[in-house]
Amino acid sequence: MTKKMTPADVAKFKALLLHLLQHLSDDIKELESETAQACRRARDSSNEDVGEEVLAVEFSFDLMERDENTLREVLAALERVADGRYGRCQKCDHWIRRTRLTAIPHARCCIDCQRLVEAEQAKI
């Protein structure tokens, strides 16, 4: 059984979450700029080049969507830090292992519950 989070643990993970938040925000801004440039190139390019630019735009949108989803998860984790629930599994209420939180600081569930969630999603 994993031990309760200490205030030092919470502070460490909060700093990690804030760093990740900044990184994601910067990445999204860069992707938005690249997407705008690719849209302008697609508009101005010849018919042969349009397909390439459209693919670039679609790829950038996919990356932005992924980063925005992760950003929402990080913000939710910071809310859990603020209200004292950070580090607790949202399914079984046990403490999430610190090694998991180091790898995925915005994790909502312990690894066992996460496997169950993913198995349920795979059935849908």
N, C-alpha and C positions, 0 to 999 in steps of 0.2 A: 504494500500500500504506500502510495506517495504521501509525503509529509505536506502539511499546510504551508502555504507560501508565507515567507517572512516579508516584512516591509522592504528589506534590501532586495529580495527577489522581485517584488512588484516594481520597485524603482528601476531595476535593471531591465525588466521586460517593457516597462513604459518607455524607457529611452530607446529600446530596440524598435518599438512600435512607432514612435515619433520619427525615427530615422527612416523607417520603411515608408511612412506617410509622405515625407519630404521627397524621397526617391520616386515614389509612384506619381506624385504631383508633377515633378519635373519631367518624368517620362511621358505623362499624358500631354503636357504642354508641347513637348517636342513632337509627339505624334500628331497633334492637332496642326502644328505648323507644316510638317511633312505632308499631311493629307491635303491641306489647302494648296500647297505647291503642286502636288500631283494632280489635283483637280484643275488648276490653271493650265498645267502642261497638257492634260487630256483635252481641254477645251481648245487649246491652240495648236494641237498636233494634227498631223495628217491621219487619214483613216487607218493606215497600217500600224501606226504607233498608239492609237487610242486603246486598243485591247490591253497592251502592256500597262498603260497608265491606270486603266480601270482596275486591273488586278492589284496594282500597288495601293490604290485607294481602298479596295476591299480588305486587303491584308492589314493596312493601317487601322481601319475601323475595327477589325477583329482584335488587334492588339490593344486598342483603346478600350474596347468592351471588357477584355480580360483584366486590364489594369484598373478600370473603374469598379469592377466587381470586387477585386482585391482591396481597393481603397475603401469601399463600403465595409468590408469585413474588418479592416484595421480600425476604422472609426468606431465600429461596434465594440471591438476589443477595448479601445480606449474608454468607451462608456462603461464597460465592465470594470475597468481599473478604477474609474471614478466612483462607482457605487459599491466597490468591494467584492464583486463577483468574479474578478479575473482569476483564471487558472482553474475554475471549477467546470466540470463537464456539464453541459446543458441537458444531457440525457439522464445520466446516472448520479450526478452531483458529487462524484469523487474528484479528487485533485488530478489534474492532467500532469503527466510527467514533464519535468523541466526540459528533458532532452527533446521532447516533442515541441514544446513551446519555443525552444531555441531555434528549431528548424522552421516552425510555422507559428510565429508569435500570436497570430490572430485566430488560432484553432479554437473552435467552439466545443469540441468533444474530445474525450480521451480516444486513444487509438482503437480500442475495442468497440466503442459505440460508433466511431466513425466508419469502421468496417461494416457494421450493421446498417448504417444510413446509406452507404454506397451500395450494399447488396439490395436494399429496398428500392433504391433509385434505378438499379440495373433491371429490375423486374418490370418497371413502368415502360 
